[in-house]
Amino acid sequence: MNANKPKPKSQNRGKKAAAKSAEPSVARALGRNVVIAVSLLVIVLFVANILLAIVTRHGSNKDVPNFIGANLEQAEGLARKGRLQIIVNDSLYVPMYAGGIILEQRPSAGKDKVKSGRKIYVTVNASKQKSVVVPYVAGYSLRQAKSNLLAAGLEIDHLEYVSDIANNYVLDQKLHGEIMKSDSVVMTPIGSKVTLVVGRSDNHLEPIPDLTGMTLREVKNMLWDHGFNLGKVEFEGVVDMAGQNSAKVYNQYPEPETPARMGREVSVWFRVEKQ
């Protein structure tokens, strides 16, 4: 028999038909794989988004409670309920308040939103004021004397001017109305106020500085630097301690740039700026 004899046409047609029928099966398999892969990708992305939201506490921002006026124990209890943490970063002594009362906080209440676990930094009122040595500043310029007192934790109570050729230099200092001597070592509670006796040329006039937009602390420093005293202080509306610290000047008398003799009092009006 001849080995190269052609195969019947019926067999060739059968093979071609089988190949054609196999093509849709392969296509369907590939389609299923693509669908499964896309589905798995969607599921992975969905789960990852949920996990990310949990880790970052997405949407869990909350208002900061007002801790000012509460004692430290009460504040810590309130903070635990809100899953917050109280951190004491400073202390002051204000005689009118009991020890442990919170005077300031950061972030501020009602102005900021925080996530659970956030630290709230507070300033508490000390139970007892510590004492410091009063530096002797007679003979210094007014600005240097002021810097030395502030560095010691003290404040200027009043600038008392007298005629002298040493213009704007400190001639004497008084604590509780008594003139201090250069060789005396005097202890006083931190935050105490010292009166400075300052020389002034009779004909010298100084322009009143512009205090607009300044806080009370900034106003005091500016006035002392220019040789003036703080006069009447008024706040618009009912303002708590935190508000008094952040309130800004919106009016003053005398007006800015008014020539005046050093030692004059300057009155200021404050209001809390709306956020």
Contacts in CASP RR format, 6 or more apart in sequence:
PFRMAT RR
TARGET T0000
AUTHOR 0000-0000-0000
METHOD contacts of the structure
MODEL  1
MNANKPKPKSQNRGKKAAAKSAEPSVARALGRNVVIAVSLLVIVLFVANI
LLAIVTRHGSNKDVPNFIGANLEQAEGLARKGRLQIIVNDSLYVPMYAGG
IILEQRPSAGKDKVKSGRKIYVTVNASKQKSVVVPYVAGYSLRQAKSNLL
AAGLEIDHLEYVSDIANNYVLDQKLHGEIMKSDSVVMTPIGSKVTLVVGR
SDNHLEPIPDLTGMTLREVKNMLWDHGFNLGKVEFEGVVDMAGQNSAKVY
NQYPEPETPARMGREVSVWFRVEKQ
52 58 0 8 1.000
53 59 0 8 1.000
57 115 0 8 1.000
57 116 0 8 1.000
60 115 0 8 1.000
60 116 0 8 1.000
61 113 0 8 1.000
61 114 0 8 1.000
61 115 0 8 1.000
62 82 0 8 1.000
62 113 0 8 1.000
62 114 0 8 1.000
62 115 0 8 1.000
62 116 0 8 1.000
63 109 0 8 1.000
63 110 0 8 1.000
63 113 0 8 1.000
64 105 0 8 1.000
64 107 0 8 1.000
64 108 0 8 1.000
64 109 0 8 1.000
64 110 0 8 1.000
64 111 0 8 1.000
64 112 0 8 1.000
64 113 0 8 1.000
64 114 0 8 1.000
64 120 0 8 1.000
65 78 0 8 1.000
65 79 0 8 1.000
65 82 0 8 1.000
65 84 0 8 1.000
65 109 0 8 1.000
66 105 0 8 1.000
66 109 0 8 1.000
66 110 0 8 1.000
67 75 0 8 1.000
67 78 0 8 1.000
67 79 0 8 1.000
67 86 0 8 1.000
67 102 0 8 1.000
67 105 0 8 1.000
67 109 0 8 1.000
67 120 0 8 1.000
67 122 0 8 1.000
68 102 0 8 1.000
68 103 0 8 1.000
68 104 0 8 1.000
68 105 0 8 1.000
68 109 0 8 1.000
68 240 0 8 1.000
68 241 0 8 1.000
68 242 0 8 1.000
69 97 0 8 1.000
69 101 0 8 1.000
69 102 0 8 1.000
69 103 0 8 1.000
70 78 0 8 1.000
70 101 0 8 1.000
70 102 0 8 1.000
71 98 0 8 1.000
71 99 0 8 1.000
71 100 0 8 1.000
71 101 0 8 1.000
71 102 0 8 1.000
72 86 0 8 1.000
72 88 0 8 1.000
72 100 0 8 1.000
72 102 0 8 1.000
72 122 0 8 1.000
72 124 0 8 1.000
75 86 0 8 1.000
75 102 0 8 1.000
75 122 0 8 1.000
76 86 0 8 1.000
79 85 0 8 1.000
79 86 0 8 1.000
79 120 0 8 1.000
82 116 0 8 1.000
83 116 0 8 1.000
83 117 0 8 1.000
84 114 0 8 1.000
84 116 0 8 1.000
84 117 0 8 1.000
84 118 0 8 1.000
84 119 0 8 1.000
84 120 0 8 1.000
85 117 0 8 1.000
85 118 0 8 1.000
85 119 0 8 1.000
85 120 0 8 1.000
86 119 0 8 1.000
86 120 0 8 1.000
86 122 0 8 1.000
87 119 0 8 1.000
87 120 0 8 1.000
87 121 0 8 1.000
87 122 0 8 1.000
88 121 0 8 1.000
88 122 0 8 1.000
88 123 0 8 1.000
88 124 0 8 1.000
89 121 0 8 1.000
89 122 0 8 1.000
89 123 0 8 1.000
90 104 0 8 1.000
90 123 0 8 1.000
90 124 0 8 1.000
91 123 0 8 1.000
91 124 0 8 1.000
91 125 0 8 1.000
91 126 0 8 1.000
92 103 0 8 1.000
92 123 0 8 1.000
92 124 0 8 1.000
92 125 0 8 1.000
92 126 0 8 1.000
93 125 0 8 1.000
93 126 0 8 1.000
93 128 0 8 1.000
93 129 0 8 1.000
93 130 0 8 1.000
93 189 0 8 1.000
93 190 0 8 1.000
93 191 0 8 1.000
94 103 0 8 1.000
94 125 0 8 1.000
95 129 0 8 1.000
97 103 0 8 1.000
97 125 0 8 1.000
98 125 0 8 1.000
99 124 0 8 1.000
99 125 0 8 1.000
99 126 0 8 1.000
99 127 0 8 1.000
100 124 0 8 1.000
100 125 0 8 1.000
100 126 0 8 1.000
100 127 0 8 1.000
101 124 0 8 1.000
101 125 0 8 1.000
102 122 0 8 1.000
102 123 0 8 1.000
102 124 0 8 1.000
102 125 0 8 1.000
103 122 0 8 1.000
103 123 0 8 1.000
103 124 0 8 1.000
103 125 0 8 1.000
103 241 0 8 1.000
103 242 0 8 1.000
104 122 0 8 1.000
104 123 0 8 1.000
104 241 0 8 1.000
104 242 0 8 1.000
104 245 0 8 1.000
105 120 0 8 1.000
105 121 0 8 1.000
105 122 0 8 1.000
105 123 0 8 1.000
105 242 0 8 1.000
106 120 0 8 1.000
106 121 0 8 1.000
106 122 0 8 1.000
107 114 0 8 1.000
107 118 0 8 1.000
107 120 0 8 1.000
108 242 0 8 1.000
111 275 0 8 1.000
114 120 0 8 1.000
129 189 0 8 1.000
129 190 0 8 1.000
129 191 0 8 1.000
130 189 0 8 1.000
130 190 0 8 1.000
131 187 0 8 1.000
131 188 0 8 1.000
131 189 0 8 1.000
131 190 0 8 1.000
132 152 0 8 1.000
132 153 0 8 1.000
132 154 0 8 1.000
132 187 0 8 1.000
132 188 0 8 1.000
132 189 0 8 1.000
132 190 0 8 1.000
133 152 0 8 1.000
133 185 0 8 1.000
133 186 0 8 1.000
133 187 0 8 1.000
134 152 0 8 1.000
134 154 0 8 1.000
134 173 0 8 1.000
134 175 0 8 1.000
134 180 0 8 1.000
134 186 0 8 1.000
134 187 0 8 1.000
134 188 0 8 1.000
134 192 0 8 1.000
134 194 0 8 1.000
135 148 0 8 1.000
135 149 0 8 1.000
135 151 0 8 1.000
135 152 0 8 1.000
135 154 0 8 1.000
136 173 0 8 1.000
136 180 0 8 1.000
136 182 0 8 1.000
136 184 0 8 1.000
137 144 0 8 1.000
137 145 0 8 1.000
137 148 0 8 1.000
137 149 0 8 1.000
137 170 0 8 1.000
137 173 0 8 1.000
137 196 0 8 1.000
138 145 0 8 1.000
138 170 0 8 1.000
138 171 0 8 1.000
138 172 0 8 1.000
138 173 0 8 1.000
138 180 0 8 1.000
138 182 0 8 1.000
139 145 0 8 1.000
139 166 0 8 1.000
139 169 0 8 1.000
139 170 0 8 1.000
139 171 0 8 1.000
140 148 0 8 1.000
140 169 0 8 1.000
140 170 0 8 1.000
141 168 0 8 1.000
141 169 0 8 1.000
141 170 0 8 1.000
142 159 0 8 1.000
142 168 0 8 1.000
142 169 0 8 1.000
142 170 0 8 1.000
142 196 0 8 1.000
142 198 0 8 1.000
142 224 0 8 1.000
142 225 0 8 1.000
142 227 0 8 1.000
143 225 0 8 1.000
145 170 0 8 1.000
145 173 0 8 1.000
145 196 0 8 1.000
146 156 0 8 1.000
146 221 0 8 1.000
146 224 0 8 1.000
146 225 0 8 1.000
149 155 0 8 1.000
149 156 0 8 1.000
149 194 0 8 1.000
152 190 0 8 1.000
153 190 0 8 1.000
153 191 0 8 1.000
154 188 0 8 1.000
154 190 0 8 1.000
154 191 0 8 1.000
154 192 0 8 1.000
154 193 0 8 1.000
154 194 0 8 1.000
155 191 0 8 1.000
155 192 0 8 1.000
155 193 0 8 1.000
155 194 0 8 1.000
155 220 0 8 1.000
156 193 0 8 1.000
156 194 0 8 1.000
156 195 0 8 1.000
156 196 0 8 1.000
156 220 0 8 1.000
156 224 0 8 1.000
157 193 0 8 1.000
157 194 0 8 1.000
157 195 0 8 1.000
158 193 0 8 1.000
158 195 0 8 1.000
158 196 0 8 1.000
158 229 0 8 1.000
159 195 0 8 1.000
159 196 0 8 1.000
159 198 0 8 1.000
159 224 0 8 1.000
159 227 0 8 1.000
159 228 0 8 1.000
159 229 0 8 1.000
159 262 0 8 1.000
159 263 0 8 1.000
160 174 0 8 1.000
160 195 0 8 1.000
160 196 0 8 1.000
160 197 0 8 1.000
160 198 0 8 1.000
161 197 0 8 1.000
161 198 0 8 1.000
161 199 0 8 1.000
161 200 0 8 1.000
161 261 0 8 1.000
161 262 0 8 1.000
161 263 0 8 1.000
162 171 0 8 1.000
162 197 0 8 1.000
162 198 0 8 1.000
162 199 0 8 1.000
162 200 0 8 1.000
163 199 0 8 1.000
163 200 0 8 1.000
163 201 0 8 1.000
163 202 0 8 1.000
164 171 0 8 1.000
164 199 0 8 1.000
164 200 0 8 1.000
164 201 0 8 1.000
165 201 0 8 1.000
166 199 0 8 1.000
167 199 0 8 1.000
167 200 0 8 1.000
167 201 0 8 1.000
167 204 0 8 1.000
168 198 0 8 1.000
168 199 0 8 1.000
168 200 0 8 1.000
168 227 0 8 1.000
168 262 0 8 1.000
169 198 0 8 1.000
169 199 0 8 1.000
170 196 0 8 1.000
170 197 0 8 1.000
170 198 0 8 1.000
170 199 0 8 1.000
171 197 0 8 1.000
171 198 0 8 1.000
171 199 0 8 1.000
172 179 0 8 1.000
172 180 0 8 1.000
172 196 0 8 1.000
172 197 0 8 1.000
173 179 0 8 1.000
173 180 0 8 1.000
173 194 0 8 1.000
173 195 0 8 1.000
173 196 0 8 1.000
173 197 0 8 1.000
174 180 0 8 1.000
174 194 0 8 1.000
174 195 0 8 1.000
174 196 0 8 1.000
174 197 0 8 1.000
175 186 0 8 1.000
175 188 0 8 1.000
175 192 0 8 1.000
175 194 0 8 1.000
175 195 0 8 1.000
177 195 0 8 1.000
180 186 0 8 1.000
198 227 0 8 1.000
198 262 0 8 1.000
198 263 0 8 1.000
200 261 0 8 1.000
200 262 0 8 1.000
200 263 0 8 1.000
204 261 0 8 1.000
204 262 0 8 1.000
205 259 0 8 1.000
205 260 0 8 1.000
205 261 0 8 1.000
206 226 0 8 1.000
206 227 0 8 1.000
206 228 0 8 1.000
206 259 0 8 1.000
206 260 0 8 1.000
206 261 0 8 1.000
206 262 0 8 1.000
207 226 0 8 1.000
207 256 0 8 1.000
207 257 0 8 1.000
207 258 0 8 1.000
207 259 0 8 1.000
207 260 0 8 1.000
208 226 0 8 1.000
208 228 0 8 1.000
208 252 0 8 1.000
208 254 0 8 1.000
208 255 0 8 1.000
208 256 0 8 1.000
208 257 0 8 1.000
208 258 0 8 1.000
208 259 0 8 1.000
208 260 0 8 1.000
208 264 0 8 1.000
208 266 0 8 1.000
209 222 0 8 1.000
209 223 0 8 1.000
209 226 0 8 1.000
209 228 0 8 1.000
209 256 0 8 1.000
210 252 0 8 1.000
210 256 0 8 1.000
210 257 0 8 1.000
211 219 0 8 1.000
211 222 0 8 1.000
211 223 0 8 1.000
211 249 0 8 1.000
211 252 0 8 1.000
211 256 0 8 1.000
211 266 0 8 1.000
211 268 0 8 1.000
212 248 0 8 1.000
212 249 0 8 1.000
212 250 0 8 1.000
212 252 0 8 1.000
212 256 0 8 1.000
213 248 0 8 1.000
213 249 0 8 1.000
213 250 0 8 1.000
214 222 0 8 1.000
214 248 0 8 1.000
214 249 0 8 1.000
215 245 0 8 1.000
215 246 0 8 1.000
215 247 0 8 1.000
215 248 0 8 1.000
216 233 0 8 1.000
216 244 0 8 1.000
216 245 0 8 1.000
216 247 0 8 1.000
216 268 0 8 1.000
216 270 0 8 1.000
217 245 0 8 1.000
219 230 0 8 1.000
219 249 0 8 1.000
219 268 0 8 1.000
220 230 0 8 1.000
223 229 0 8 1.000
223 230 0 8 1.000
223 266 0 8 1.000
226 262 0 8 1.000
227 262 0 8 1.000
227 263 0 8 1.000
228 260 0 8 1.000
228 262 0 8 1.000
228 263 0 8 1.000
228 264 0 8 1.000
228 265 0 8 1.000
228 266 0 8 1.000
229 263 0 8 1.000
229 264 0 8 1.000
229 265 0 8 1.000
229 266 0 8 1.000
230 265 0 8 1.000
230 266 0 8 1.000
230 268 0 8 1.000
231 265 0 8 1.000
231 266 0 8 1.000
231 267 0 8 1.000
231 268 0 8 1.000
232 265 0 8 1.000
232 267 0 8 1.000
232 268 0 8 1.000
233 267 0 8 1.000
233 268 0 8 1.000
233 270 0 8 1.000
234 267 0 8 1.000
234 268 0 8 1.000
234 269 0 8 1.000
234 270 0 8 1.000
235 244 0 8 1.000
235 247 0 8 1.000
235 269 0 8 1.000
235 270 0 8 1.000
235 271 0 8 1.000
235 272 0 8 1.000
236 250 0 8 1.000
236 269 0 8 1.000
236 270 0 8 1.000
236 271 0 8 1.000
236 272 0 8 1.000
237 271 0 8 1.000
239 247 0 8 1.000
239 270 0 8 1.000
239 272 0 8 1.000
243 272 0 8 1.000
244 270 0 8 1.000
246 272 0 8 1.000
246 273 0 8 1.000
247 270 0 8 1.000
247 271 0 8 1.000
247 272 0 8 1.000
247 273 0 8 1.000
248 270 0 8 1.000
248 271 0 8 1.000
248 272 0 8 1.000
248 273 0 8 1.000
249 268 0 8 1.000
249 269 0 8 1.000
249 270 0 8 1.000
250 269 0 8 1.000
250 270 0 8 1.000
250 271 0 8 1.000
251 268 0 8 1.000
251 269 0 8 1.000
252 266 0 8 1.000
252 267 0 8 1.000
252 268 0 8 1.000
252 269 0 8 1.000
253 266 0 8 1.000
253 267 0 8 1.000
254 260 0 8 1.000
254 264 0 8 1.000
254 266 0 8 1.000
END
